[in-house]
């Protein structure tokens, strides 16, 4: 290595040209001469250090080892989810498809694809997602527009495609929102306490996506995305007073939609909220049918449960039980103890994901990992509140347990990104 202040003997004989003088040779020093320092400055040549070239990170990460605890929790929840989804769904699968294993086979295929995506992304350097932020946001908006052109199902449009393959556009939007907020927050971290950088981009993002989700309509997606954006703003350093201002703006927008009658679909969901076990009229009794049978399942499970596969409410009493209400069957079959064990595993997964993210060597990895981990925690809490009638029945899936291809594949792919963050963090600490 060359000393930054000493020019080696071999380099002392180079030719130096000044702007106002002809080229001339530097004198040859004697062997015992003190090293000639900075000849460029002595001869009047303007010296500039070499420009540093910023290199892009390698696409595949150097490996130190992914976090095995996090990986074990993911695989454990995936296996438990497949078992409980099959236990809850085989009566309805037999009734409507003629094959008790229909949902299990399809979910198993989605799980295999998701696992392949997870392990692949765990080896991809997560810094590359900086460069994919804009394309992924564009894809999310295109999918949200495309879903509006799809035929409606029971009055809603949430999926792209038909038949065996369909993609829920909101799942792409959730990831795109987390990625954008992590990218923006890490790039302008020192300016996130200002309105221009900390609040305005988030409001534009939330407003534009909310408009498209209202047209589907998909109000539970709006709630989840709004909570994710608020969380990402908070951990990026946005001041609390801006949350108050944003809350007032959102409240005024909701009030305006309520006055103009644009929340008709949401109002039908709110009509039976908290009244599932109360008989007021025939229409209300019919509207709360799904939530009421969910409460029956939870109550009949008791402390220890009826036993795996022994649920009674899954026999067509709870409509679409394999989707948003699968945890009601978990409570009925495994009881309070089994349900609490599963919730504790979810809590450990979220905690481990946040711990991994806090050890990341840069702000982008920390923000991205915390956002992806928090999405799981938010959806678990909201799903439990829906099946227990603490929230209106708005269609919030339970991660790893609810039936759905696009949601499971996206979820496992996101877990692969967290594993990539853990590998880089372990490499940095070594």
C-alpha positions as CSV (number, residue, x, y, z in Angstrom):
1,X,0.0,0.0,0.0
2,X,1.2,3.5,-0.8
3,X,1.5,6.1,2.0
4,X,-0.9,8.9,1.2
5,X,1.7,11.5,2.0
6,X,4.9,9.9,0.5
7,X,5.6,9.3,-3.1
8,X,7.7,6.2,-3.7
9,X,11.1,6.5,-5.3
10,X,10.0,4.8,-8.6
11,X,7.3,7.5,-9.1
12,X,9.6,10.5,-8.6
13,X,10.7,10.7,-12.2
14,X,7.3,11.3,-13.8
15,X,6.7,14.3,-16.0
16,X,4.7,17.1,-14.6
17,X,3.0,19.8,-16.7
18,X,1.7,23.1,-15.3
19,X,-0.9,25.2,-17.1
20,X,1.7,28.1,-17.6
21,X,4.9,26.2,-18.0
22,X,6.4,23.5,-20.3
23,X,6.8,20.0,-19.2
24,X,9.9,19.3,-17.1
25,X,11.4,16.4,-15.3
26,X,11.6,16.2,-11.5
27,X,15.1,16.0,-10.1
28,X,16.4,12.5,-9.3
29,X,16.9,12.2,-5.6
30,X,19.8,10.5,-4.1
31,X,19.2,7.2,-2.4
32,X,19.8,8.7,1.0
33,X,17.6,11.7,0.3
34,X,14.5,12.1,2.5
35,X,11.4,11.0,0.6
36,X,10.1,13.8,-1.6
37,X,6.7,14.8,-0.3
38,X,3.9,16.0,-2.5
39,X,5.7,17.0,-5.7
40,X,2.5,18.1,-7.3
41,X,2.0,20.9,-4.7
42,X,5.6,22.1,-4.9
43,X,5.4,22.4,-8.7
44,X,2.1,24.3,-8.5
45,X,-0.1,21.5,-9.9
46,X,-3.6,21.4,-8.5
47,X,-4.0,18.1,-6.7
48,X,-7.4,16.3,-6.5
49,X,-8.0,13.0,-4.8
50,X,-9.3,10.1,-6.9
51,X,-13.1,10.1,-7.2
52,X,-14.7,7.3,-5.3
53,X,-17.0,5.2,-7.4
54,X,-20.1,3.9,-5.7
55,X,-20.5,0.2,-6.6
56,X,-23.8,-1.5,-6.6
57,X,-24.1,-4.4,-4.2
58,X,-23.7,-7.9,-5.5
59,X,-27.1,-9.5,-6.4
60,X,-26.5,-12.6,-4.2
61,X,-25.4,-11.9,-0.6
62,X,-22.3,-13.2,1.0
63,X,-23.4,-15.8,3.5
64,X,-22.8,-16.1,7.2
65,X,-26.0,-18.0,7.9
66,X,-29.6,-17.1,8.1
67,X,-31.4,-16.9,11.4
68,X,-32.5,-20.4,12.2
69,X,-34.8,-19.5,15.0
70,X,-36.8,-17.3,12.6
71,X,-36.8,-20.0,9.9
72,X,-38.0,-22.6,12.4
73,X,-40.9,-20.4,13.6
74,X,-42.0,-19.7,10.0
75,X,-41.9,-23.4,9.1
76,X,-43.7,-24.4,12.3
77,X,-46.6,-21.9,11.6
78,X,-46.8,-23.0,8.0
79,X,-47.2,-26.7,9.0
80,X,-49.7,-25.9,11.7
81,X,-51.6,-23.7,9.3
82,X,-51.8,-26.4,6.6
83,X,-53.1,-28.9,9.2
84,X,-55.7,-26.6,10.7
85,X,-56.8,-25.3,7.3
86,X,-57.4,-28.8,6.1
87,X,-59.2,-29.7,9.3
88,X,-61.5,-26.7,8.9
89,X,-62.1,-27.0,5.2
90,X,-62.6,-30.6,4.3
91,X,-66.4,-30.6,4.9
92,X,-67.0,-27.6,2.7
93,X,-64.5,-28.9,0.1
94,X,-66.4,-32.1,-0.1
95,X,-69.7,-30.3,-0.4
96,X,-68.7,-27.8,-3.1
97,X,-65.9,-29.5,-5.0
98,X,-66.5,-33.2,-4.4
99,X,-63.0,-33.7,-3.1
100,X,-62.2,-33.3,0.6
101,X,-58.5,-32.6,-0.2
102,X,-59.2,-29.9,-2.7
103,X,-58.2,-26.9,-0.6
104,X,-55.3,-28.8,1.0
105,X,-53.8,-29.8,-2.3
106,X,-54.0,-26.3,-3.7
107,X,-52.7,-24.7,-0.5
108,X,-49.8,-27.2,-0.5
109,X,-48.9,-26.2,-4.0
110,X,-49.0,-22.5,-3.0
111,X,-46.9,-23.3,0.0
112,X,-44.3,-25.1,-2.2
113,X,-44.1,-22.1,-4.5
114,X,-43.8,-19.7,-1.5
115,X,-41.1,-21.8,0.1
116,X,-39.1,-21.7,-3.1
117,X,-39.5,-17.9,-3.3
118,X,-38.5,-17.6,0.4
119,X,-35.3,-19.5,0.1
120,X,-34.4,-17.8,-3.2
121,X,-34.9,-14.3,-1.7
122,X,-33.0,-15.3,1.4
123,X,-29.9,-15.5,-0.8
124,X,-30.6,-12.2,-2.6
125,X,-28.9,-9.1,-1.2
126,X,-31.8,-7.1,0.1
127,X,-30.1,-3.8,-0.9
128,X,-31.2,-4.6,-4.4
129,X,-34.8,-3.8,-3.5
130,X,-33.7,-0.2,-3.4
131,X,-33.5,-0.4,-7.2
132,X,-36.8,-2.3,-7.5
133,X,-38.8,0.2,-5.4
134,X,-40.3,2.1,-8.3
135,X,-41.1,-0.9,-10.5
136,X,-42.8,-2.7,-7.6
137,X,-44.9,0.4,-6.8
138,X,-45.9,0.7,-10.5
139,X,-46.9,-3.0,-10.5
140,X,-49.0,-2.5,-7.4
141,X,-50.9,0.4,-9.0
142,X,-51.3,-1.5,-12.3
143,X,-52.8,-4.4,-10.4
144,X,-55.1,-2.2,-8.4
145,X,-56.4,-0.6,-11.6
146,X,-56.6,-4.0,-13.4
147,X,-58.7,-5.6,-10.6
148,X,-61.4,-2.9,-11.3
149,X,-61.9,-4.4,-14.7
150,X,-62.5,-7.9,-13.4
151,X,-66.0,-9.3,-13.0
152,X,-67.4,-8.8,-9.5
153,X,-67.9,-11.6,-7.0
154,X,-70.7,-10.9,-4.5
155,X,-70.4,-7.2,-5.3
156,X,-66.7,-6.9,-4.8
157,X,-63.6,-6.9,-7.1
158,X,-60.5,-8.0,-5.4
159,X,-58.8,-10.6,-7.6
160,X,-57.1,-10.6,-10.9
161,X,-57.7,-13.6,-13.1
162,X,-60.3,-16.4,-13.0
163,X,-60.4,-20.1,-12.6
164,X,-57.5,-21.9,-10.8
165,X,-55.2,-18.9,-10.8
166,X,-56.0,-15.5,-9.2
167,X,-54.0,-12.8,-7.5
168,X,-55.3,-10.5,-4.8
169,X,-54.1,-7.0,-5.7
170,X,-54.1,-5.7,-2.2
171,X,-51.4,-8.2,-1.2
172,X,-49.0,-6.7,-3.7
173,X,-50.0,-3.2,-2.5
174,X,-49.1,-4.1,1.1
175,X,-45.6,-5.1,0.2
176,X,-45.1,-2.2,-2.2
177,X,-46.1,0.3,0.6
178,X,-43.7,-1.2,3.1
179,X,-40.9,-1.2,0.5
180,X,-41.5,2.4,-0.6
181,X,-41.7,3.7,3.0
182,X,-38.4,1.8,3.9
183,X,-36.7,3.2,0.8
184,X,-37.9,6.7,1.4
185,X,-37.3,6.7,5.1
186,X,-33.7,5.4,4.7
187,X,-32.9,7.9,1.9
188,X,-34.3,11.0,3.7
189,X,-33.9,9.8,7.3
190,X,-32.6,13.2,8.5
191,X,-35.5,15.1,6.8
192,X,-38.3,12.8,8.0
193,X,-39.2,15.2,10.8
194,X,-40.4,17.7,8.1
195,X,-43.8,17.8,6.5
196,X,-42.4,17.8,2.9
197,X,-40.4,14.6,3.4
198,X,-42.1,12.8,6.3
199,X,-45.8,13.4,5.8
200,X,-46.6,14.5,2.3
201,X,-45.4,11.4,0.4
202,X,-47.1,9.1,2.9
203,X,-50.4,11.0,2.5
204,X,-50.2,10.9,-1.3
205,X,-49.4,7.1,-1.2
206,X,-52.2,6.4,1.2
207,X,-54.8,8.6,-0.5
208,X,-54.2,7.2,-4.0
209,X,-54.2,3.6,-2.9
210,X,-57.3,4.1,-0.7
211,X,-59.3,5.5,-3.6
212,X,-58.6,2.4,-5.6
213,X,-59.4,0.1,-2.7
214,X,-62.7,2.0,-2.1
215,X,-63.7,1.2,-5.7
216,X,-63.2,-2.5,-5.2
217,X,-64.4,-2.1,-2.3
218,X,-61.8,-3.5,0.2
219,X,-61.9,-1.5,3.4
220,X,-59.9,-4.0,5.5
221,X,-57.1,-3.5,3.1
222,X,-57.2,0.3,3.6
223,X,-57.1,-0.2,7.4
224,X,-54.0,-2.5,7.2
225,X,-52.2,-0.3,4.7
226,X,-53.0,2.8,6.8
227,X,-51.6,1.2,9.9
228,X,-48.5,0.0,8.1
229,X,-47.8,3.5,6.7
230,X,-48.3,5.1,10.1
231,X,-45.9,2.6,11.7
232,X,-43.3,3.2,9.0
233,X,-43.6,6.9,9.5
234,X,-43.2,6.6,13.2
235,X,-40.0,4.5,13.1
236,X,-38.6,6.8,10.4
237,X,-38.7,9.7,12.8
238,X,-41.8,11.6,11.9
239,X,-42.9,13.9,14.7
240,X,-46.1,13.1,16.6
241,X,-47.9,16.3,15.8
242,X,-48.1,15.3,12.1
243,X,-49.9,12.1,13.1
244,X,-52.6,14.3,14.8
245,X,-52.9,16.4,11.6
246,X,-53.1,13.3,9.4
247,X,-55.7,11.8,11.7
248,X,-57.9,14.9,11.4
249,X,-57.6,14.8,7.6
250,X,-58.5,11.1,7.4
251,X,-61.4,11.7,9.8
252,X,-62.7,14.5,7.6
253,X,-62.4,12.4,4.5
254,X,-64.3,9.5,6.1
255,X,-67.0,11.9,7.3
256,X,-67.3,13.3,3.8
257,X,-67.7,9.8,2.3
258,X,-70.2,8.9,4.9
259,X,-72.3,12.0,4.2
260,X,-72.2,11.4,0.5
261,X,-73.2,7.8,0.9
262,X,-69.9,6.4,-0.6
263,X,-69.5,4.0,2.3
264,X,-72.6,1.9,1.7
265,X,-70.8,-1.4,1.6
266,X,-68.9,-0.6,4.8
267,X,-72.2,0.5,6.5
268,X,-73.7,-2.9,5.8
269,X,-70.7,-4.5,7.5
270,X,-71.0,-2.2,10.5
271,X,-74.8,-2.8,10.9
272,X,-74.4,-6.1,12.8
273,X,-71.1,-5.2,14.6
274,X,-71.3,-6.3,18.2
275,X,-74.8,-7.7,17.9
276,X,-74.1,-11.2,16.7
277,X,-75.7,-12.8,19.7
278,X,-78.6,-10.3,19.9
279,X,-81.8,-10.9,18.0
280,X,-83.3,-7.6,16.9
281,X,-84.9,-8.5,13.6
282,X,-84.7,-11.3,11.0
283,X,-82.4,-9.3,8.6
284,X,-79.9,-8.6,11.4
285,X,-80.0,-12.2,12.5
286,X,-79.2,-13.3,9.0
287,X,-76.4,-10.7,8.5
288,X,-74.6,-11.8,11.6
289,X,-74.9,-15.5,10.9
290,X,-71.1,-16.1,10.2
291,X,-69.9,-14.2,13.2
292,X,-72.4,-15.8,15.5
293,X,-71.4,-19.3,14.5
294,X,-67.8,-18.2,15.0
295,X,-68.6,-17.3,18.6
296,X,-70.4,-20.6,19.1
297,X,-67.2,-22.4,17.9
298,X,-64.9,-20.5,20.2
299,X,-67.2,-21.0,23.2
300,X,-67.8,-24.7,22.6
301,X,-64.0,-25.3,22.5
302,X,-63.7,-24.5,26.2
303,X,-60.3,-24.7,27.9
304,X,-58.9,-27.9,26.3
305,X,-60.9,-28.1,23.1
306,X,-62.9,-30.9,21.5
307,X,-59.9,-32.5,19.8
308,X,-58.2,-32.1,16.5
309,X,-60.7,-32.7,13.7
310,X,-63.7,-32.8,16.1
311,X,-65.2,-29.3,15.3
312,X,-68.9,-29.2,14.8
313,X,-69.3,-25.7,13.4
314,X,-67.1,-26.4,10.4
315,X,-69.9,-28.6,9.0
316,X,-71.2,-25.7,6.9
317,X,-72.3,-23.7,9.8
318,X,-69.5,-21.1,9.3
319,X,-69.5,-19.9,5.7
320,X,-66.1,-19.8,4.0
321,X,-64.5,-21.2,7.2
322,X,-61.2,-21.9,5.4
323,X,-60.6,-18.2,4.8
324,X,-61.0,-15.6,7.5
325,X,-62.6,-17.7,10.2
326,X,-60.2,-20.7,10.3
327,X,-59.0,-19.6,13.8
328,X,-62.5,-20.1,15.2
329,X,-62.1,-23.8,14.3
330,X,-58.7,-23.8,15.9
331,X,-60.3,-22.5,19.2
332,X,-63.0,-25.1,19.0
333,X,-60.7,-28.1,18.3
334,X,-57.6,-27.0,20.4
335,X,-59.3,-24.9,23.0
336,X,-58.0,-21.9,24.8
337,X,-54.6,-23.6,25.5
338,X,-54.0,-24.5,21.9
339,X,-55.1,-21.1,20.6
340,X,-52.8,-19.3,23.1
341,X,-49.9,-21.5,22.1
342,X,-50.4,-20.5,18.4
343,X,-50.7,-16.8,19.3
344,X,-47.5,-17.1,21.3
345,X,-45.7,-18.5,18.3
346,X,-47.0,-15.6,16.2
347,X,-45.7,-13.2,18.9
348,X,-42.3,-14.9,18.9
349,X,-42.1,-14.7,15.1
350,X,-42.9,-11.0,15.1
351,X,-40.5,-10.3,18.0
352,X,-37.7,-12.3,16.3
353,X,-38.3,-10.5,13.0
354,X,-38.0,-7.1,14.7
355,X,-34.9,-8.2,16.7
356,X,-33.3,-9.3,13.4
357,X,-34.2,-5.9,11.8
358,X,-32.7,-3.9,14.7
359,X,-29.4,-5.7,14.1
360,X,-29.3,-4.7,10.4
361,X,-26.3,-2.7,9.3
362,X,-28.3,0.1,7.6
363,X,-31.5,1.9,8.0
364,X,-33.1,0.4,4.9
365,X,-32.7,-3.2,6.3
366,X,-34.0,-2.1,9.7
367,X,-37.1,-0.3,8.3
368,X,-37.9,-3.0,5.7
369,X,-37.6,-5.9,8.2
370,X,-39.7,-4.1,10.9
371,X,-42.4,-3.3,8.4
372,X,-42.6,-6.9,7.1
373,X,-42.7,-8.3,10.6
374,X,-45.3,-5.8,11.8
375,X,-47.6,-6.7,8.9
376,X,-47.9,-10.2,10.4
377,X,-48.7,-8.9,13.9
378,X,-51.2,-6.4,12.6
379,X,-53.1,-9.0,10.6
380,X,-53.2,-11.5,13.4
381,X,-54.6,-9.0,15.9
382,X,-57.2,-7.7,13.4
383,X,-58.3,-11.3,12.4
384,X,-58.7,-12.3,16.1
385,X,-60.8,-9.2,16.8
386,X,-63.0,-9.9,13.8
387,X,-63.8,-13.6,14.7
388,X,-64.6,-12.5,18.3
389,X,-66.9,-9.6,17.1
390,X,-64.6,-6.9,18.4
391,X,-64.3,-5.6,14.9
392,X,-66.8,-5.7,12.0
393,X,-66.5,-8.7,9.6
394,X,-64.3,-7.1,7.0
395,X,-62.4,-10.0,5.5
396,X,-59.0,-10.0,7.2
397,X,-57.0,-13.2,6.6
398,X,-54.9,-15.0,9.2
399,X,-51.2,-15.4,8.1
400,X,-50.2,-19.0,7.3
401,X,-53.6,-20.3,8.3
402,X,-56.2,-18.8,5.9
403,X,-56.6,-20.3,2.5
404,X,-55.3,-18.2,-0.3
405,X,-52.5,-18.6,-2.9
406,X,-51.4,-15.0,-3.5
407,X,-51.4,-14.1,0.2
408,X,-49.4,-17.2,1.2
409,X,-46.8,-16.8,-1.6
410,X,-46.3,-13.1,-0.9
411,X,-46.1,-13.8,2.9
412,X,-43.4,-16.5,2.5
413,X,-41.5,-14.4,0.0
414,X,-41.5,-11.5,2.5
415,X,-40.1,-13.9,5.1
416,X,-37.3,-14.6,2.7
417,X,-36.4,-10.9,2.7
418,X,-36.2,-10.9,6.5
419,X,-33.9,-14.0,6.3
420,X,-31.7,-12.0,3.9
421,X,-31.5,-9.2,6.4
422,X,-30.5,-11.7,9.1
423,X,-27.8,-13.1,7.0
424,X,-26.3,-9.7,6.3
425,X,-26.5,-8.8,10.0
426,X,-24.8,-12.0,11.0
427,X,-22.0,-11.3,8.5
428,X,-21.5,-7.8,9.8
429,X,-21.2,-9.0,13.4
430,X,-18.7,-11.8,12.5
